[in-house]
Structure formats: structure tokens, C-alpha cells
Amino acid sequence: MEREPINPDRGDKSPEFDWYEKHQSEIRRDYLGEWIALSGDGVVAHDPELKNLVKYIEQLGLQESPLILPISDKPPPHFIF
């Protein structure tokens, strides 16, 4: 079965940013030093290597692109590419 590619349109990621803001301490505790992918109200994937995370996300067959963030002990980024 052929899978449709992830929609490159980022759309409104406000729900993901809101969830991230509310759960920052848990996220840093559980995923420090990793990249996470957020979709809706939770983490759908994580990995220390961005390339591995992207590969795994592609295999999930999500309809929309998740929000991808690095988790570090530094302040969160002010913008996402």
C-alpha cells in the first residue's frame, strides 16, 4: 500500500506549542538531549539524532507534519525552521 507523503504545510501549531509550554519540565526530564516530535497534545516520537527522528516520523504515516524541537538545558528556541 502506497502512503501519502506528510503534508508539508505546517498549519497552525498553536496546540503543540501550548502543550509544550504546559509540559516543559516533564519534557526536559524525559527527553533531555533528544529531539521530539509533537502532534496534537503529545510526543509522537523522539530520538537523540534528528535524521533518525525524521525517518521514524515518515514511517508513522502522519497526515500533518509534527512540530519538531530539540530538548536541551538551554532556553527554548524563539523560532522554528
VEXFI-918220 format. One line per 5 residues: number of its first residue (from 1); their letters; for each residue x, y, z of N, C-alpha, C. Coordinates in steps of 0.02 Angstrom, whole numbers. Example, Ala and Ser with C-alpha at 12.3 -4.5 7.8 and 13.67 -1.06 7.14 Angstrom:
# residues 2
1) as) 660/-284/390/615/-225/390/660/-165/390 | 642/-112/354/684/-53/357/645/2/394
# end
This chain:
# residues 81
1) merep) 42/-59/0/0/0/0/44/62/0 | 30/108/-45/70/169/-51/43/221/-3 | 88/250/35/70/300/85/77/370/56 | 30/415/73/35/484/51/90/518/91 | 127/564/59/179/599/96/149/645/149
6) inpdr) 189/661/199/167/707/251/154/775/218 | 100/806/238/83/872/212/136/922/235 | 171/953/188/224/1000/208/198/1065/237 | 133/1078/230/103/1138/258/104/1133/334 | 141/1177/366/148/1174/439/82/1187/473
11) gdksp) 38/1226/444/-25/1240/475/-16/1276/542 | -69/1274/581/-67/1307/646/-40/1258/698 | 18/1274/725/49/1231/776/37/1257/846 | -12/1302/855/-27/1329/921/-42/1275/972 | -81/1223/955/-94/1171/1005/-30/1136/1029
16) efdwy) 16/1124/983/79/1092/1001/121/1137/1045 | 125/1202/1027/164/1249/1068/132/1256/1137 | 66/1259/1140/32/1263/1205/47/1202/1248 | 43/1143/1218/58/1081/1255/130/1081/1279 | 175/1103/1236/246/1107/1254/256/1153/1314
21) ekhqs) 226/1212/1312/232/1260/1366/208/1231/1433 | 153/1195/1431/124/1167/1492/164/1108/1520 | 203/1074/1478/237/1013/1498/313/1017/1494 | 341/1078/1494/413/1087/1485/455/1048/1535 | 435/1049/1599/477/1015/1649/478/940/1638
26) eirrd) 420/911/1622/417/839/1608/456/822/1545 | 449/863/1494/484/851/1431/559/853/1441 | 583/903/1477/655/908/1489/680/849/1531 | 640/828/1579/659/771/1621/664/707/1578 | 616/696/1536/611/633/1498/651/632/1433
31) ylgew) 663/690/1402/692/692/1335/753/737/1328 | 785/755/1383/843/799/1380/897/770/1333 | 921/811/1288/973/789/1241/945/755/1179 | 879/755/1171/847/723/1114/807/774/1074 | 786/752/1016/738/789/975/670/757/987
36) ialsg) 617/798/991/550/770/998/506/794/941 | 455/755/926/405/773/877/338/776/913 | 306/834/910/241/844/943/187/848/890 | 132/814/904/73/818/861/12/818/907 | -29/868/899/-88/873/942/-67/887/1013
41) dgvva) -83/840/1058/-69/852/1129/-19/801/1157 | 34/789/1120/84/744/1147/143/730/1102 | 191/695/1131/251/675/1095/235/612/1054 | 246/615/989/233/557/947/296/518/931 | 354/551/941/418/517/928/474/558/960
46) hdpel) 530/524/973/590/558/1000/651/517/983 | 708/552/976/771/518/961/827/568/972 | 886/545/993/942/591/1000/967/619/933 | 954/583/879/977/604/813/918/628/771 | 922/690/746/868/718/706/853/675/645
51) knlvk) 905/651/610/893/611/549/854/548/565 | 867/516/622/830/456/642/757/473/658 | 747/530/692/680/552/709/639/563/646 | 668/599/598/632/613/535/615/549/499 | 661/502/497/649/438/464/590/401/498
56) yieql) 590/401/564/536/368/601/469/402/590 | 469/468/590/407/506/578/378/488/510 | 421/483/460/397/465/393/364/396/393 | 389/350/433/360/283/438/294/282/474 | 281/332/516/219/335/554/158/348/509
61) glqes) 170/382/454/114/396/408/68/450/434 | 95/500/468/54/555/494/27/596/436 | -33/624/445/-64/664/393/-35/735/390 | -13/761/448/16/827/451/85/824/482 | 127/871/463/194/874/492/190/890/566
66) plilp) 227/854/607/228/870/678/275/929/691 | 270/958/750/317/1009/772/378/974/799 | 437/990/773/499/957/794/542/1007/833 | 562/987/893/601/1031/936/660/994/967 | 717/1028/976/771/999/1014/759/1012/1088
71) isdkp) 774/965/1131/765/974/1203/834/978/1235 | 847/1036/1264/912/1046/1296/902/1084/1361 | 956/1094/1397/952/1132/1458/957/1207/1445 | 963/1226/1382/964/1297/1363/892/1320/1353 | 880/1386/1353/812/1411/1342/785/1386/1275
76) pphfi) 719/1375/1270/689/1351/1207/700/1401/1151 | 701/1377/1089/711/1423/1032/653/1471/1025 | 667/1529/997/616/1580/986/582/1572/918 | 612/1532/876/583/1519/810/603/1450/788 | 562/1423/744/573/1355/717/575/1360/641
81) f) 622/1324/611/625/1324/538/579/1272/511
# end
